[in-house]
Amino acid sequence: MMARSNLVGVVKGALRPLSQLRWAADTALSRRLFGNTLKLRVNVEGFGRALWTRQAFAADLDPEVSAFYAEHAYYRPPVDLLPATLVTRLCERFSAALRDASQVRSAYTDDEFYRQYKLPPSTERHLLTQHVSDVHRSLPEIYEVFSPAVVRVIQSCFRSNFRVQSMAAWRMFALPPGLMTEPIIDRWHFDTGSTTRMRFLIPLTPMTRANGATEMWDRSYTQFLIREGFTPISWGDPEGQNHAIEERYFKDNPRLVRNEGPAGQAILFNPSACLHHAGPRDPGQTRDMIQLDIRFARQLQIPSLDRPLATGY
Ligand SMILES: O=C(O)CCC(=O)C(=O)O
């Protein structure tokens, strides 16, 4: 008699084509209707949630910011939105945290990284990112970011109230040439899970093309690329699946949004509407980043030392 586990395996195997078909149909609908590759359920939920939260909202918004974000799904505020003195203190605190081994989590120097990317076993380990592990304690200055001007910008983008879900802070390094060209967040991607959120990125390094300034396509160009067949690829997928589309549309395209500028030049964007990535870094270059994950909410919930943020990724 066939063992139970064998039977389960056979049934699962027989159903796999069905679930692949469902997945393909789901993605095709999201591509057509929403111009992204998230699950259809996530898109529909996000759409409903946006309506629901906006309904309860009336505030003095900046109409230009609202209109820009509604069209493009990103917004680059003027650099002085964050006071230069605050940015300097954030930079100093971040560097101090990275010097303290007890506050640092290093990613991808381990075997897991090499296995995920199907890289040949090597005795050499290359550092790709270093994360500050307990960000709300290591960078308490982060709570000063939420000035009335910043709150108004976020509300204007969302046309709703918001809460801040989590934050992360990391330094990214350049991998040696030839190892791989598109590791993790260097790959063009959407952030999945919810469409009612925003990434608020605050670079703590002057950002240039050479050190990998964040790059993205705005909402409508992303929709165009996705409908042309661009497919974000994840960990372990071979590189280069989109090379034909990249060759055709990415090179020297003035629609590319690259967040170059001094430290503190923030960018806010919807990571499930704008294809984005950390730009490729020239050898020897590093860059530091704070990332806040902001969500739609009916009540304004500004984080503070008394209401600390969770640590994201
Ligand atoms: O670090 C960056 O420039 C991009 C971050 C990113 O890819 C993300 O927020 O998902």
The ligand as an ORCA input file, in Angstrom:
! r2SCAN-3c Opt
* xyz 0 1
  O      18.159     51.135     -0.668
  C      17.569     51.538     -1.667
  O      17.997     52.439     -2.376
  C      16.282     50.870     -2.127
  C      15.524     50.232     -1.031
  C      14.556     49.242     -1.549
  O      14.796     48.577     -2.494
  C      13.272     49.062     -0.920
  O      12.839     49.932     -0.165
  O      12.600     48.056     -1.181
*
